[in-house]
């Protein structure tokens, strides 16, 4: 970026810096861009956000590196990057998950059009529901059967945020790199695309976070457990048995 950043565009350095910027004008529209330097979609969207900052000087644009500023990311329940939050003061107006430039551009245009037409949203955008949602609700038995089928789809299955070539959280990125370094062939499932699978696996495997590694249909653990198993040779032994 050869040009200097516009005056309404800020890289947030701390939670205090974030609150200070946000509190200067509680009637102002703010766009918060939660991003990570390792995520390719974020690089593309950072350019989009910069252009929006130039086009809409009345909008406060805050760049928040999600892992460096984990406290801020957690306060907004950011689980994957990129994620965009639109506020007026401290009031949520909209939330966009993923590299959806048209949706972000449209949302900023709508919320800057006329202050009187802006109404707070009572909900935030979520990942698409499980296939078939909106028709017949999946029973617990049907969901468990689907989960077991997914867990057994490949000899090694990784349930993660994003996909191996475009992970959407740092933990998922690190476990993919770990498995690839070990030469492990694995299938994957993006839990951000299916809320039923996401919530169901937490219960089935009694493990509240992702990624989750499955070997031969059995839950192994998350990043910390898998890292330890690689270091002590247990993972190699398990895969060779």
For each residue, the residues with C-beta under 8 A, 3 or more apart:
1: 5 47 50
2:
3:
4:
5: 1 9 50 53
6: 9 53 54 57 61
7: 57
8: 53 56 57 58 59 60 61
9: 5 6 50 53 61 63
10: 17 21 60 61 62 63
11: 63 65
12: 17 18 21 62 63 64 65 69 72
13: 17
14: 17 18 69
15: 18 19 69 71 72
16: 19 20
17: 10 12 13 14 20 21
18: 12 14 15 21 22 62 64 69 72
19: 15 16 22 23
20: 16 17 23 24
21: 10 12 17 18 24 60 62
22: 18 19 30 60 62 87 89 90
23: 19 20 26
24: 20 21 28 60
25: 28 60 89
26: 23 88 89 90
27: 88 89 115
28: 24 25 58 59 60 88 89
29: 56 58 59 60 86 87 88 93 108 111 112 118
30: 22 59 60 61 62 86 87 88 89
31: 49 52 53 59 60 61 62 84 85 86 108
32: 62 64 76 84 85 86 87
33: 45 46 49 61 62 63 64 82 84
34: 64 66 73 76 78 81 82 83 84 85
35: 39 42 45 46 63 64 65 66 81 82
36: 39 42 65 66 67 81 170
37: 42 65
38: 170 173
39: 35 36 42 43 81 82 166 167 168 173
40: 43 44 166
41: 44 45 81 82 98 99 166
42: 35 36 37 39 45 46 81 82 99
43: 39 40 46 47
44: 40 41 47 48 99 101
45: 33 35 41 42 48 49 82 84 99 101 104
46: 33 35 42 43 49 50 63
47: 1 43 44 50 51
48: 44 45 51 52 101 104 105
49: 31 33 45 46 52 53 61 63 84 104
50: 1 5 9 46 47 53 54 61
51: 47 48 54 55
52: 31 48 49 55 56 59 61 104 105 108
53: 5 6 8 9 31 49 50 56 57 59 61
54: 6 50 51 57
55: 51 52
56: 8 29 52 53 59 108 112
57: 6 7 8 53 54
58: 8 28 29 112
59: 8 28 29 30 31 52 53 56 108 112
60: 8 10 21 22 24 25 28 29 30 31
61: 6 8 9 10 30 31 33 49 50 52 53
62: 10 12 18 21 22 30 31 32 33
63: 9 10 11 12 33 35 46 49
64: 12 18 32 33 34 35 69 72 73
65: 11 12 35 36 37 68 69
66: 34 35 36 69 70 73 78 81 83
67: 36 70 73 170
68: 65
69: 12 14 15 18 64 65 66 72 73
70: 66 67 73 74
71: 15 74 75
72: 12 15 18 64 69 75 76
73: 34 64 66 67 69 70 76 78
74: 70 71 77 78
75: 71 72
76: 32 34 72 73 83 85
77: 74
78: 34 66 73 74 81 83
79: 83 161 169 192
80: 83 97 98 161 162 168 169 192
81: 34 35 36 39 41 42 66 78 168 169
82: 33 34 35 39 41 42 45 97 98 99
83: 34 66 76 78 79 80 95 96 97 98
84: 31 32 33 34 45 49 94 95 96 97 104 107
85: 31 32 34 76 92 94 95
86: 29 30 31 32 92 93 94 95 96 107 108 111
87: 22 29 30 32 90 91 92 93
88: 26 27 28 29 30 91 93 111 118 120
89: 22 25 26 27 28 30
90: 22 26 87
91: 87 88 120
92: 85 86 87 95 120 121 124
93: 29 86 87 88 107 111 118 120 121
94: 84 85 86 107 111 121 124 125
95: 83 84 85 86 92 121 124 125
96: 83 84 86 100 103 104 107 125
97: 80 82 83 84 100 125 126 127 192
98: 41 80 82 83 168
99: 41 42 44 45 82
100: 96 97 103 104
101: 44 45 48 104 105
102: 105 106
103: 96 100 106 107
104: 45 48 49 52 84 96 100 101 107 108
105: 48 52 101 102 108 109
106: 102 103 109 110
107: 84 86 93 94 96 103 104 110 111
108: 29 31 52 56 59 86 104 105 111 112
109: 105 106 112 113
110: 106 107 113 117
111: 29 86 88 93 94 107 108 118
112: 29 56 58 59 108 109
113: 109 110 117
114: 117 118
115: 27 118
116:
117: 110 113 114
118: 29 88 93 111 114 115
119:
120: 88 91 92 93
121: 92 93 94 95 124
122:
123:
124: 92 94 95 121
125: 94 95 96 97
126: 97 129 195
127: 97 192 193 194 195 198
128: 193 194
129: 126 133 134 194 195 196
130: 133 138 194 195 196 197
131: 194
132: 135 136 138
133: 129 130 137 196
134: 129
135: 132
136: 132
137: 133
138: 130 132 142 143 146 196
139: 142 143
140: 143 144
141: 144 145
142: 138 139 145 146
143: 138 139 140 146 147 196 200
144: 140 141 147 148 200 204
145: 141 142 148 149
146: 138 142 143 149 150 196 197
147: 143 144 150 151 197 200 201 204
148: 144 145 151 152 217
149: 145 146 152 153
150: 146 147 153 157 159 189 197
151: 147 148 157 214 217 218 219
152: 148 149 157 216 217
153: 149 150 157 187 189
154: 157 185 186 187
155: 185 215 216
156: 179 184 185 186 187 213 214 215 239
157: 150 151 152 153 154 186 187 188 189 213 214 215
158: 164 175 176 179 186 187 188 189 211 212 213 214
159: 150 188 189 191 197 201 210 211 212 213 214
160: 163 164 167 169 172 175 176 188 189 190 191 210 211
161: 79 80 167 168 169 171 172 190 191 192 210 211
162: 80 166 167 168 169 172 190 192
163: 160 166 167 188 190
164: 158 160 167 176 180 188
165:
166: 39 40 41 162 163
167: 39 160 161 162 163 164 170 172 173 176
168: 39 80 81 98 161 162 172 192
169: 79 80 81 160 161 162 172 173 210
170: 36 38 67 167 173 174
171: 161 174 175 209 210 211 222 223
172: 160 161 162 167 168 169 175 176 210 211
173: 38 39 167 169 170 176 177
174: 170 171 177 178 223
175: 158 160 171 172 178 179 211 213 222 223 226
176: 158 160 164 167 172 173 179 180
177: 173 174 180 181
178: 174 175 181 182 223 226 227 230
179: 156 158 175 176 182 184 186 213 226
180: 164 176 177 183 184
181: 177 178
182: 178 179 230 235 236
183: 180
184: 156 179 180 235 239
185: 154 155 156
186: 154 156 157 158 179
187: 153 154 156 157 158
188: 157 158 159 160 163 164
189: 150 153 157 158 159 160 194 197
190: 160 161 162 163 193 194
191: 159 160 161 194 197 198 201 210
192: 79 80 97 127 161 162 168 198
193: 127 128 190
194: 127 128 129 130 131 189 190 191 197 198
195: 126 127 129 130 198 199
196: 129 130 133 138 143 146 199 200
197: 130 146 147 150 159 189 191 194 200 201
198: 127 191 192 194 195 201 202 210
199: 195 196 202 203
200: 143 144 147 196 197 203 204
201: 147 159 191 197 198 204 205 207 210 212
202: 198 199 205 206 207 208
203: 199 200 206
204: 144 147 200 201 219
205: 201 202 212 219
206: 202 203
207: 201 202 212 219 221 222
208: 202
209: 171 212 222
210: 159 160 161 169 171 172 191 198 201 222
211: 158 159 160 161 171 172 175 222 223
212: 158 159 201 205 207 209 219 220 221 222
213: 156 157 158 159 175 179 219 220 221 222 225 226
214: 151 156 157 158 159 217 218 219 220
215: 155 156 157 218 220 238 239
216: 152 155
217: 148 151 152 214
218: 151 214 215
219: 151 204 205 207 212 213 214
220: 212 213 214 215 225 226 229 235 238
221: 207 212 213 224 225 226 229
222: 171 175 207 209 210 211 212 213 225 226
223: 171 174 175 178 211 226 227
224: 221 227 228
225: 213 220 221 222 228 229
226: 175 178 179 213 220 221 222 223 229 230 235
227: 178 223 224 230 231
228: 224 225 231 232 234
229: 220 221 225 226 232 233 234 235 238
230: 178 182 226 227 233 235 236
231: 227 228
232: 228 229
233: 229 230 236 237
234: 228 229 237 238
235: 182 184 220 226 229 230 238 239
236: 182 230 233 239 240
237: 233 234 240 241
238: 215 220 229 234 235 241
239: 156 184 215 235 236
240: 236 237
241: 237 238
